[in-house]
Amino acid sequence: MPQLNPNPWFTIMLLTWLSFSFLMQPKLLSFISTNTPMNKALPTKPTPWTWPWT
């Protein structure tokens, strides 16, 4: 059964993972995010709903 032979597929997976880790990841992480996180105020406690039938 050829699908159980890990010989070519493991090498391809390993090379793909290494190329992503060492070539692509630093390039992607060097971009500056345009949406910088902001400090938000703590959410206020919601006011209770006034039901018209009570």
C-alpha positions as CSV (number, residue, x, y, z in Angstrom):
1,M,0.0,0.0,0.0
2,P,1.8,3.1,-1.1
3,Q,0.0,5.6,1.1
4,L,1.6,3.9,4.2
5,N,5.1,4.5,2.9
6,P,6.3,7.6,4.7
7,N,9.5,7.9,2.8
8,P,8.7,10.6,0.2
9,W,5.9,12.3,2.1
10,F,7.7,12.8,5.3
11,T,10.6,14.5,3.5
12,I,8.1,16.8,1.6
13,M,6.3,17.7,4.8
14,L,9.6,18.4,6.6
15,L,10.9,20.6,3.9
16,T,7.6,22.5,3.7
17,W,7.5,23.0,7.4
18,L,11.2,24.2,7.5
19,S,10.7,26.5,4.6
20,F,7.7,28.1,6.2
21,S,9.4,28.4,9.6
22,F,12.7,29.9,8.4
23,L,11.7,31.8,5.2
24,M,8.1,32.8,5.3
25,Q,7.5,33.3,9.0
26,P,10.0,36.1,9.6
27,K,8.8,37.9,6.5
28,L,5.2,37.7,7.7
29,L,6.0,38.8,11.3
30,S,8.0,41.8,10.1
31,F,4.8,43.5,8.9
32,I,3.4,46.2,11.1
33,S,-0.2,45.7,12.1
34,T,-2.5,48.6,11.1
35,N,-4.9,47.9,13.9
36,T,-3.0,48.5,17.1
37,P,-4.8,47.3,20.2
38,M,-6.2,50.0,22.4
39,N,-6.9,50.0,26.1
40,K,-10.6,49.9,26.5
41,A,-12.5,51.0,29.6
42,L,-14.0,48.3,31.7
43,P,-17.6,47.6,30.5
44,T,-20.2,49.2,32.6
45,K,-22.9,47.2,34.4
46,P,-26.0,47.0,32.2
47,T,-29.2,48.6,33.5
48,P,-32.0,46.2,34.1
49,W,-34.7,46.0,31.4
50,T,-38.0,47.5,32.4
51,W,-40.7,45.0,31.3
52,P,-44.0,46.7,30.4
53,W,-46.2,43.9,31.8
54,T,-44.7,43.8,35.4
